Amino acid sequence: MNKETVLVDTDRCVANIGNRFDMVLVACIRARELKRGHTPKVATRSKPVVAALQEIQAGHIGRDYLKKIT
C-alpha cells in the first residue's frame, strides 16, 4: 500500500495566523467544515485536519476564520 507523505510546516502556519493557540482554533474550524463536505482549497487527499493545516500554510485560510466562532 502506497501512502502519501504530507509535510506541514507548523512554523509557517503560526506565522500566517499569529500564534499557536489561534492556529489550532482556525485549523479546528476549517477541519470541521471539510469533514462536513466543504471543498478543500488545496489539492490533497489528506484527512481534514492535515488539509486544513495545508490551507493555512498556503495562505488560503487566515486569522479571519476566528470571526466564525464569535
Z-matrix of the N, CA and C atoms (Angstrom, degrees):
N
C 1 1.455
C 2 1.529 1 108.58
N 3 1.313 2 115.90 1 128.11
C 4 1.459 3 121.62 2 -178.48
C 5 1.521 4 109.53 3 -98.97
N 6 1.316 5 116.58 4 115.29
C 7 1.464 6 120.34 5 -179.52
C 8 1.523 7 109.85 6 -103.03
N 9 1.313 8 114.82 7 144.96
C 10 1.463 9 121.56 8 178.94
C 11 1.525 10 108.73 9 -81.27
N 12 1.322 11 117.40 10 125.53
C 13 1.453 12 121.45 11 177.01
C 14 1.523 13 108.36 12 -92.36
N 15 1.327 14 115.39 13 123.79
C 16 1.452 15 120.87 14 -177.18
C 17 1.519 16 108.38 15 -117.48
N 18 1.306 17 116.30 16 126.56
C 19 1.455 18 120.72 17 176.95
C 20 1.520 19 109.26 18 -109.42
N 21 1.317 20 115.42 19 129.07
C 22 1.459 21 121.23 20 177.77
C 23 1.518 22 107.11 21 -119.18
N 24 1.316 23 116.40 22 124.72
C 25 1.460 24 121.99 23 178.20
C 26 1.526 25 107.95 24 -86.88
N 27 1.336 26 116.27 25 100.14
C 28 1.460 27 119.73 26 -176.02
C 29 1.522 28 112.18 27 -66.19
N 30 1.323 29 117.46 28 -28.02
C 31 1.464 30 119.19 29 177.63
C 32 1.526 31 111.19 30 -64.79
N 33 1.317 32 116.91 31 -38.01
C 34 1.461 33 120.64 32 176.78
C 35 1.531 34 110.60 33 -68.12
N 36 1.336 35 115.99 34 -37.35
C 37 1.467 36 120.34 35 177.13
C 38 1.529 37 110.26 36 -62.67
N 39 1.328 38 116.30 37 -44.50
C 40 1.466 39 120.66 38 179.14
C 41 1.520 40 110.01 39 -62.81
N 42 1.318 41 117.39 40 -40.37
C 43 1.462 42 120.97 41 179.63
C 44 1.534 43 110.83 42 -63.01
N 45 1.330 44 117.86 43 -35.19
C 46 1.461 45 121.06 44 179.81
C 47 1.523 46 112.44 45 -74.70
N 48 1.333 47 117.81 46 -27.96
C 49 1.464 48 121.63 47 -176.01
C 50 1.532 49 111.88 48 -98.47
N 51 1.295 50 118.25 49 -44.46
C 52 1.464 51 120.46 50 -179.79
C 53 1.514 52 113.19 51 134.32
N 54 1.330 53 117.29 52 -50.37
C 55 1.460 54 120.58 53 175.41
C 56 1.524 55 109.85 54 -151.74
N 57 1.324 56 116.67 55 164.84
C 58 1.465 57 121.48 56 -174.03
C 59 1.517 58 113.13 57 -63.59
N 60 1.319 59 117.09 58 -39.10
C 61 1.464 60 120.52 59 -179.30
C 62 1.529 61 110.28 60 -61.13
N 63 1.317 62 116.59 61 -48.09
C 64 1.467 63 120.17 62 179.14
C 65 1.527 64 111.57 63 -65.58
N 66 1.337 65 116.67 64 -34.58
C 67 1.462 66 119.84 65 178.17
C 68 1.528 67 110.39 66 -62.14
N 69 1.328 68 116.93 67 -41.93
C 70 1.465 69 120.54 68 179.09
C 71 1.526 70 110.18 69 -64.11
N 72 1.326 71 117.30 70 -41.92
C 73 1.466 72 120.38 71 179.07
C 74 1.527 73 111.50 72 -63.49
N 75 1.315 74 116.95 73 -45.44
C 76 1.467 75 121.12 74 -179.66
C 77 1.525 76 110.21 75 -64.26
N 78 1.328 77 116.87 76 -44.73
C 79 1.459 78 120.31 77 179.67
C 80 1.528 79 111.02 78 -62.17
N 81 1.320 80 116.80 79 -37.83
C 82 1.462 81 121.51 80 179.15
C 83 1.530 82 110.98 81 -65.11
N 84 1.319 83 116.53 82 -46.49
C 85 1.466 84 120.67 83 179.27
C 86 1.518 85 110.40 84 -60.64
N 87 1.322 86 116.29 85 -47.12
C 88 1.462 87 120.50 86 -177.69
C 89 1.531 88 111.26 87 -67.82
N 90 1.340 89 118.29 88 -39.30
C 91 1.460 90 121.37 89 178.94
C 92 1.524 91 110.71 90 -62.27
N 93 1.320 92 117.18 91 -38.66
C 94 1.467 93 120.31 92 177.02
C 95 1.528 94 111.00 93 -63.95
N 96 1.329 95 116.03 94 -40.47
C 97 1.466 96 119.59 95 177.39
C 98 1.529 97 110.85 96 -62.28
N 99 1.328 98 115.78 97 -44.91
C 100 1.463 99 120.10 98 -179.87
C 101 1.525 100 110.81 99 -63.60
N 102 1.303 101 116.39 100 -39.20
C 103 1.466 102 120.30 101 179.49
C 104 1.530 103 111.36 102 -65.02
N 105 1.339 104 116.68 103 -30.98
C 106 1.466 105 121.35 104 177.91
C 107 1.528 106 113.03 105 -79.11
N 108 1.335 107 117.05 106 -5.71
C 109 1.459 108 119.07 107 175.43
C 110 1.515 109 116.28 108 114.88
N 111 1.332 110 118.62 109 3.78
C 112 1.464 111 120.11 110 176.62
C 113 1.527 112 109.45 111 -64.87
N 114 1.307 113 115.99 112 150.59
C 115 1.459 114 121.51 113 -178.64
C 116 1.529 115 110.74 114 -78.68
N 117 1.335 116 117.74 115 129.54
C 118 1.469 117 120.44 116 177.15
C 119 1.529 118 110.94 117 -64.35
N 120 1.321 119 116.06 118 146.99
C 121 1.465 120 121.26 119 179.95
C 122 1.527 121 112.06 120 -91.24
N 123 1.328 122 117.05 121 0.62
C 124 1.460 123 123.03 122 174.31
C 125 1.521 124 107.97 123 -129.32
N 126 1.307 125 116.30 124 151.99
C 127 1.466 126 120.03 125 177.66
C 128 1.520 127 108.77 126 -76.46
N 129 1.325 128 116.79 127 113.00
C 130 1.453 129 121.19 128 -177.99
C 131 1.514 130 110.51 129 -156.70
N 132 1.320 131 115.12 130 155.88
C 133 1.460 132 121.57 131 172.51
C 134 1.520 133 109.71 132 -117.62
N 135 1.320 134 116.07 133 16.76
C 136 1.456 135 122.14 134 -176.92
C 137 1.519 136 111.26 135 -78.34
N 138 1.308 137 115.01 136 169.15
C 139 1.461 138 121.22 137 176.09
C 140 1.525 139 109.18 138 -68.92
N 141 1.335 140 117.83 139 162.29
C 142 1.474 141 121.42 140 -174.23
C 143 1.530 142 115.44 141 -55.25
N 144 1.318 143 118.86 142 -39.05
C 145 1.471 144 120.07 143 -178.34
C 146 1.523 145 110.60 144 -66.24
N 147 1.318 146 117.08 145 -44.54
C 148 1.468 147 120.75 146 179.65
C 149 1.523 148 110.01 147 -66.91
N 150 1.327 149 116.75 148 -40.83
C 151 1.463 150 120.41 149 178.32
C 152 1.530 151 110.58 150 -61.55
N 153 1.331 152 117.11 151 -40.50
C 154 1.471 153 121.00 152 178.40
C 155 1.527 154 110.41 153 -62.64
N 156 1.322 155 117.05 154 -43.78
C 157 1.468 156 120.10 155 178.37
C 158 1.526 157 111.51 156 -65.51
N 159 1.324 158 117.25 157 -36.00
C 160 1.466 159 120.28 158 176.75
C 161 1.528 160 110.61 159 -64.89
N 162 1.320 161 117.29 160 -38.62
C 163 1.460 162 121.14 161 177.98
C 164 1.526 163 110.98 162 -65.25
N 165 1.327 164 116.31 163 -40.69
C 166 1.471 165 120.47 164 177.50
C 167 1.525 166 109.49 165 -64.38
N 168 1.305 167 116.33 166 -46.20
C 169 1.465 168 121.28 167 -178.95
C 170 1.529 169 110.86 168 -60.45
N 171 1.328 170 117.24 169 -38.85
C 172 1.464 171 121.30 170 -179.07
C 173 1.529 172 112.58 171 -77.19
N 174 1.333 173 117.17 172 -10.81
C 175 1.459 174 120.29 173 178.58
C 176 1.517 175 114.09 174 89.72
N 177 1.327 176 118.24 175 8.06
C 178 1.463 177 121.52 176 179.83
C 179 1.532 178 111.82 177 -78.17
N 180 1.311 179 116.87 178 -26.11
C 181 1.459 180 122.92 179 -179.43
C 182 1.523 181 107.11 180 -121.04
N 183 1.320 182 116.22 181 134.16
C 184 1.461 183 119.55 182 -177.38
C 185 1.509 184 112.96 183 -131.96
N 186 1.299 185 114.67 184 -166.90
C 187 1.461 186 122.71 185 -176.91
C 188 1.531 187 112.48 186 -62.36
N 189 1.320 188 117.88 187 -22.57
C 190 1.466 189 120.99 188 -179.23
C 191 1.532 190 112.72 189 -62.46
N 192 1.322 191 117.67 190 -17.13
C 193 1.457 192 120.65 191 176.19
C 194 1.526 193 112.52 192 -64.66
N 195 1.321 194 117.24 193 -20.63
C 196 1.468 195 120.51 194 178.21
C 197 1.512 196 111.18 195 -66.31
N 198 1.322 197 118.03 196 -22.48
C 199 1.474 198 121.33 197 178.85
C 200 1.521 199 110.97 198 -65.70
N 201 1.315 200 117.90 199 -19.75
C 202 1.462 201 121.37 200 -179.73
C 203 1.519 202 112.68 201 -71.25
N 204 1.336 203 117.94 202 -19.90
C 205 1.469 204 119.39 203 -178.23
C 206 1.524 205 112.68 204 -101.40
N 207 1.311 206 117.08 205 -2.99
C 208 1.471 207 118.47 206 179.98
C 209 1.519 208 110.67 207 -105.55
